[in-house]
Amino acid sequence: MTSVTYRDAGVDIEAGDALVEAIKPLAKATSRAGVMGALGGFGALFDLKAAGYADPILVSTTDGVGTKLKIAIETGIHDFVGIDLVAMCVNDLIVQGAAPLFFLDYFATGALDVAAAQKVIAGIAQGCKLADCALVGGETAEMPGMYAKGDYDLAGFSVGAAERAALLPANVAPGDAIIALPSSGVHSNGFSLVRRIFADAGLGWDSQIPGGRAAEILMQPTRIYVRSVLAIHKKNLLKAAAHITGGGLPGNLPRALPEHCGARLSGPWAMPGIFPFLAKTANIAPAEMLRVFNCGVGMTLIVADAAAAMAELRAAGEAPFLLGVVTDTPGVVIEGTDQLFA
């Protein structure tokens, strides 16, 4: 009988080992205070005391990149989805007042393409650097028969910490200001609709759309807001925050508000041109655009002193703008929606 190997079944152990060796320097470059040990152990250790916490509360998140990965695979642009993966997790940590500590990733594919996987994980490492977060481990799963040729999927897991007294939201009240931080584009939500719009319009990823080549515009990575948001939180200026992902402003902003409060937002506001393009190309109603996409607002911050908070945000490199106000009526009211996508 012919001897059968694991490689014959579609799993290349040597390729996996080569990927681990290639990413070790990337992970090492993200180390921060509290990390114990090196990549390659059965588990990662982290010392909260060494990280400077006295009365810490751990906060954990997990997320993915969604069908944006299909565009990455079809275009061969693998460099940025790792940043997306980190952003989707760490931006959810900071809205609870937590600083990201460490990150783990899960990369699954049918047959490992070491070059493509290394680009993805290099993006994860870059995202961790932007979030001041250590990449402490992960899993690469090669599963023949589960994925089509060239396909892969990603999941991310992050843990952060906050001092007990600094957890958010806290003391939100009617009259508080709502500040917006701009998005870089579509970020990592709504791509099933994006792909449908492009398919129905007969457009490819190389198509020229307002602003440039579609692939380059759509693959802009999700912004990581860690440093700027934590900067105002450390100044005791932040009451609450909402990461604007799937569900848009109407779906995410109420998560940062007390049950008896709502929000009144004033439009129109400036946004990347991809959003009016999508709305016009598929004749999408403003309410649906706002329910699916971030529409130019990647993060909202709720503060009492808007002037002081915006000054700190500008010093941190942001371009904040006043979006609205907290009200005493539950629900999100968005004014001027008829002009948002004009």
C-alpha positions as CSV (number, residue, x, y, z in Angstrom):
1,M,0.0,0.0,0.0
2,T,1.1,3.5,-0.8
3,S,2.0,5.5,2.4
4,V,-0.2,8.6,2.8
5,T,1.0,11.7,4.5
6,Y,-0.8,14.7,6.1
7,R,0.4,16.8,3.1
8,D,-1.4,14.3,0.8
9,A,-4.6,15.1,2.7
10,G,-4.0,18.8,2.1
11,V,-2.3,20.0,5.3
12,D,1.3,21.3,5.1
13,I,2.8,21.3,8.6
14,E,6.1,22.7,7.3
15,A,4.2,25.7,5.8
16,G,2.6,26.4,9.2
17,D,5.9,26.2,10.9
18,A,7.4,28.6,8.4
19,L,4.6,31.1,9.0
20,V,5.1,30.9,12.8
21,E,8.8,31.7,12.3
22,A,8.0,34.5,9.9
23,I,5.6,36.2,12.3
24,K,7.7,35.9,15.5
25,P,9.5,39.2,14.9
26,L,6.2,40.9,14.1
27,A,4.7,39.8,17.4
28,K,7.8,40.7,19.4
29,A,7.6,44.2,18.0
30,T,4.2,44.7,19.7
31,S,5.4,43.8,23.2
32,R,4.2,46.0,26.1
33,A,4.5,46.2,29.9
34,G,2.8,43.2,31.4
35,V,3.7,40.6,28.7
36,M,5.4,37.5,30.0
37,G,7.1,34.9,27.8
38,A,7.3,34.7,24.0
39,L,5.2,33.6,21.1
40,G,5.0,29.8,20.7
41,G,3.9,28.6,24.1
42,F,0.7,26.8,24.8
43,G,-0.8,29.9,26.4
44,A,0.1,33.6,26.8
45,L,0.8,35.1,30.2
46,F,0.1,38.7,31.2
47,D,0.9,40.5,34.5
48,L,-1.6,43.1,35.3
49,K,0.4,44.4,38.2
50,A,3.4,45.0,35.9
51,A,1.0,46.9,33.6
52,G,0.4,49.4,36.4
53,Y,-3.2,48.5,37.5
54,A,-4.2,48.7,41.1
55,D,-7.9,47.6,41.0
56,P,-8.4,46.3,37.5
57,I,-11.5,45.1,35.7
58,L,-10.9,43.0,32.6
59,V,-12.8,43.7,29.4
60,S,-12.8,41.2,26.5
61,T,-14.0,41.4,22.9
62,T,-14.1,39.2,19.8
63,D,-14.9,40.1,16.2
64,G,-14.1,39.5,12.6
65,V,-13.8,41.4,9.3
66,G,-16.9,40.0,7.6
67,T,-17.2,39.8,3.8
68,K,-14.7,42.5,3.2
69,L,-12.4,39.5,3.1
70,K,-14.0,38.5,-0.2
71,I,-12.7,41.7,-1.7
72,A,-9.3,41.2,-0.2
73,I,-9.1,37.7,-1.7
74,E,-10.4,38.8,-5.1
75,T,-8.1,41.7,-5.4
76,G,-5.1,40.2,-3.7
77,I,-5.0,43.2,-1.2
78,H,-4.2,41.4,2.0
79,D,-2.2,44.1,3.7
80,F,-5.0,45.9,5.6
81,V,-7.6,43.4,6.8
82,G,-5.4,42.6,9.8
83,I,-5.7,46.2,10.9
84,D,-9.4,45.9,10.4
85,L,-9.5,42.9,12.6
86,V,-7.7,44.6,15.5
87,A,-9.7,47.8,15.1
88,M,-13.0,46.0,15.3
89,C,-12.0,44.5,18.7
90,V,-10.0,47.3,20.4
91,N,-12.5,50.1,19.4
92,D,-15.1,48.1,21.4
93,L,-12.8,48.0,24.4
94,I,-12.1,51.7,24.6
95,V,-15.8,52.6,24.6
96,Q,-16.0,50.8,28.0
97,G,-13.0,52.8,29.3
98,A,-10.5,50.0,28.9
99,A,-7.0,50.1,27.4
100,P,-6.2,47.2,25.2
101,L,-3.6,44.9,26.7
102,F,-3.2,41.9,24.3
103,F,-4.6,40.4,21.2
104,L,-4.9,36.9,19.7
105,D,-6.0,36.0,16.1
106,Y,-7.5,33.0,14.4
107,F,-6.6,32.5,10.7
108,A,-8.4,29.6,8.9
109,T,-7.9,28.5,5.3
110,G,-8.2,25.5,3.1
111,A,-4.5,25.5,2.0
112,L,-2.0,27.8,3.6
113,D,-0.6,30.5,1.4
114,V,2.3,31.6,3.5
115,A,2.9,34.9,1.6
116,A,-0.7,36.0,1.9
117,A,-1.0,34.9,5.5
118,Q,2.2,36.8,6.4
119,K,0.7,40.0,4.9
120,V,-2.5,39.5,6.9
121,I,-0.6,38.9,10.2
122,A,1.7,41.8,9.5
123,G,-1.4,44.0,9.3
124,I,-2.5,42.5,12.6
125,A,0.8,43.5,14.2
126,Q,0.5,47.0,12.7
127,G,-2.9,47.3,14.2
128,C,-1.6,46.2,17.6
129,K,1.1,48.8,17.4
130,L,-1.5,51.5,16.7
131,A,-3.6,50.3,19.7
132,D,-0.6,49.9,22.0
133,C,-1.6,46.3,22.4
134,A,0.6,43.2,22.4
135,L,0.1,40.4,19.9
136,V,0.6,37.4,22.2
137,G,-0.6,34.5,20.1
138,G,-3.1,32.9,17.8
139,E,-4.1,29.9,15.7
140,T,-3.5,29.1,12.1
141,A,-6.0,26.4,11.0
142,E,-5.5,24.6,7.7
143,M,-8.7,22.8,6.8
144,P,-8.9,21.2,3.4
145,G,-12.5,20.9,2.1
146,M,-13.8,23.7,4.4
147,Y,-12.7,26.6,2.2
148,A,-12.5,27.2,-1.5
149,K,-9.0,27.7,-3.0
150,G,-7.5,31.0,-1.9
151,D,-10.3,31.7,0.7
152,Y,-9.5,32.4,4.3
153,D,-11.3,33.7,7.4
154,L,-10.3,35.7,10.4
155,A,-11.4,36.2,13.9
156,G,-9.8,38.4,16.6
157,F,-9.9,38.4,20.4
158,S,-8.7,41.2,22.6
159,V,-8.5,41.8,26.4
160,G,-8.2,45.2,28.0
161,A,-8.3,46.5,31.5
162,A,-9.7,49.6,33.3
163,E,-9.5,50.7,36.8
164,R,-12.8,50.0,38.4
165,A,-13.6,53.6,39.0
166,A,-12.9,54.5,35.3
167,L,-15.4,52.2,33.6
168,L,-17.7,53.7,31.0
169,P,-20.4,54.8,30.5
170,A,-20.8,57.0,33.5
171,N,-23.2,59.8,34.5
172,V,-24.6,60.5,31.0
173,A,-27.3,63.2,31.2
174,P,-29.5,65.2,28.9
175,G,-27.7,68.2,27.6
176,D,-24.4,66.4,27.2
177,A,-22.7,67.0,23.8
178,I,-22.1,64.2,21.3
179,I,-18.8,64.5,19.4
180,A,-18.1,62.6,16.2
181,L,-14.7,61.2,15.1
182,P,-14.5,60.7,11.3
183,S,-14.2,57.3,9.7
184,S,-11.8,56.4,6.9
185,G,-14.6,55.0,4.8
186,V,-16.8,51.9,5.0
187,H,-14.6,50.3,7.7
188,S,-15.6,46.6,8.2
189,N,-19.4,46.6,8.1
190,G,-22.0,46.5,5.3
191,F,-19.8,44.7,2.7
192,S,-22.5,42.2,1.8
193,L,-24.5,45.2,0.6
194,V,-21.5,46.8,-1.0
195,R,-20.7,43.7,-3.0
196,R,-24.4,43.4,-4.1
197,I,-24.4,47.1,-5.2
198,F,-21.2,46.6,-7.3
199,A,-22.5,43.3,-8.8
200,D,-25.9,44.8,-9.7
201,A,-24.2,47.8,-11.3
202,G,-21.8,45.7,-13.3
203,L,-18.8,47.3,-11.6
204,G,-15.5,45.6,-10.8
205,W,-13.0,46.3,-8.1
206,D,-10.8,48.0,-10.7
207,S,-13.6,50.4,-11.6
208,Q,-13.0,54.1,-11.3
209,I,-15.4,55.7,-8.8
210,P,-15.4,59.1,-7.2
211,G,-12.1,59.3,-5.4
212,G,-10.2,56.7,-7.3
213,R,-10.0,52.9,-7.9
214,A,-12.8,51.1,-6.1
215,A,-10.6,48.4,-4.5
216,E,-8.3,51.0,-2.9
217,I,-11.2,53.0,-1.5
218,L,-13.1,50.0,-0.2
219,M,-10.0,48.4,1.4
220,Q,-9.1,51.4,3.5
221,P,-8.6,49.9,7.0
222,T,-10.9,50.6,9.9
223,R,-9.6,53.5,12.0
224,I,-8.2,52.7,15.4
225,Y,-9.2,55.3,17.9
226,V,-7.4,54.0,21.0
227,R,-4.9,56.7,21.6
228,S,-7.2,59.7,21.0
229,V,-10.2,58.3,23.0
230,L,-8.1,57.2,26.0
231,A,-6.4,60.6,25.9
232,I,-9.6,62.4,26.8
233,H,-10.7,59.7,29.1
234,K,-7.5,60.1,31.2
235,K,-8.4,63.8,31.4
236,N,-11.7,62.8,33.0
237,L,-13.6,64.4,30.0
238,L,-15.3,61.3,28.7
239,K,-18.7,60.1,29.9
240,A,-19.5,57.5,27.3
241,A,-18.6,56.4,23.8
242,A,-20.1,54.3,21.0
243,H,-18.1,52.5,18.2
244,I,-20.2,52.9,15.1
245,T,-20.3,49.6,13.3
246,G,-23.1,47.4,11.9
247,G,-26.4,49.1,12.8
248,G,-24.9,52.6,12.2
249,L,-25.7,55.5,14.4
250,P,-29.3,54.5,15.2
251,G,-28.2,51.1,16.3
252,N,-25.0,51.8,18.3
253,L,-25.4,55.2,19.9
254,P,-28.2,54.0,22.2
255,R,-25.9,51.4,23.6
256,A,-23.9,54.2,25.3
257,L,-27.0,56.0,26.7
258,P,-29.2,55.4,29.8
259,E,-32.6,53.9,29.0
260,H,-34.3,57.2,29.7
261,C,-32.1,59.2,27.3
262,G,-31.9,59.6,23.6
263,A,-30.0,61.6,21.0
264,R,-30.7,64.4,18.5
265,L,-28.1,64.6,15.7
266,S,-27.7,67.4,13.3
267,G,-27.0,66.7,9.7
268,P,-25.7,67.0,7.1
269,W,-22.0,66.3,8.0
270,A,-19.0,65.7,5.8
271,M,-18.3,62.1,4.9
272,P,-16.1,60.1,2.5
273,G,-17.5,60.1,-1.1
274,I,-18.0,56.3,-1.1
275,F,-21.2,56.8,0.9
276,P,-23.0,59.1,-1.5
277,F,-21.7,56.9,-4.4
278,L,-23.3,53.8,-2.9
279,A,-26.5,55.6,-2.1
280,K,-26.9,57.0,-5.6
281,T,-25.8,53.9,-7.4
282,A,-28.4,51.7,-5.8
283,N,-31.0,54.3,-4.9
284,I,-30.7,53.5,-1.2
285,A,-32.9,55.4,1.1
286,P,-31.1,57.6,3.7
287,A,-32.6,55.6,6.6
288,E,-31.2,52.4,5.2
289,M,-27.7,53.9,4.6
290,L,-27.7,55.1,8.2
291,R,-28.8,51.7,9.5
292,V,-26.1,49.8,7.6
293,F,-23.1,52.0,7.3
294,N,-21.1,54.3,9.6
295,C,-21.7,57.1,7.0
296,G,-18.5,59.0,7.9
297,V,-18.7,58.7,11.7
298,G,-16.5,55.9,13.2
299,M,-16.8,56.8,16.8
300,T,-19.1,59.0,19.0
301,L,-18.0,60.5,22.3
302,I,-20.4,61.9,24.9
303,V,-19.0,64.7,27.1
304,A,-20.1,67.6,29.3
305,D,-17.4,70.0,28.2
306,A,-17.3,69.8,24.4
307,A,-14.7,72.6,24.0
308,A,-12.2,71.0,26.3
309,A,-12.7,67.6,24.8
310,M,-12.4,68.8,21.2
311,A,-9.2,70.6,22.1
312,E,-7.6,67.5,23.5
313,L,-8.8,65.4,20.5
314,R,-7.3,67.9,18.0
315,A,-4.0,67.7,20.0
316,A,-4.2,63.9,19.6
317,G,-4.5,64.3,15.8
318,E,-8.2,64.0,15.4
319,A,-10.6,66.1,13.4
320,P,-13.7,66.0,15.7
321,F,-16.9,67.8,15.1
322,L,-20.1,68.4,17.1
323,L,-22.7,65.9,16.0
324,G,-25.6,66.4,18.4
325,V,-26.8,66.4,22.0
326,V,-28.2,63.9,24.5
327,T,-31.9,64.3,25.1
328,D,-34.4,63.1,27.7
329,T,-36.4,61.2,25.1
330,P,-35.3,57.6,24.1
331,G,-34.4,57.1,20.5
332,V,-32.1,58.7,18.0
333,V,-33.4,61.5,15.9
334,I,-31.2,62.5,12.9
335,E,-32.1,65.9,11.3
336,G,-31.2,66.8,7.7
337,T,-31.0,63.3,6.4
338,D,-32.4,64.4,3.0
339,Q,-29.1,66.3,2.4
340,L,-26.7,63.7,3.8
341,F,-26.0,61.9,0.6
342,A,-26.6,64.7,-1.9
